[in-house]
Amino acid sequence: MNYHTLAAFRVEQTDILDRLLTESVAALLADGLVTLAAVAQDGMRVRASAGAASYPRPLDARALPRRGGGPGRRPQGRA
């Protein structure tokens, strides 16, 4: 598998991957295995070369679904 194959998969499966990550984090939170005391994002842009709209707003734990609940709301402003 090369970079292009992986990149194409990620682009084509954005909704599924987003839902999987959201549900996984929600389950870990519900079981008390993680907290959102410190959240980091890999690959953040340097402010000098990106506009303010390029930066995600802070993650709100209330936006995550409860374990076994319905779908969550994706925080606005995330890339």
PyMOL commands that set and color helices and strands:
alter all, ss='L'
color gray80, all
select helices_A, chain A and resi 3-12+14-30+47-49+52-54+61-63
alter helices_A, ss='H'
color red, helices_A
deselect
rebuild
show_as cartoon
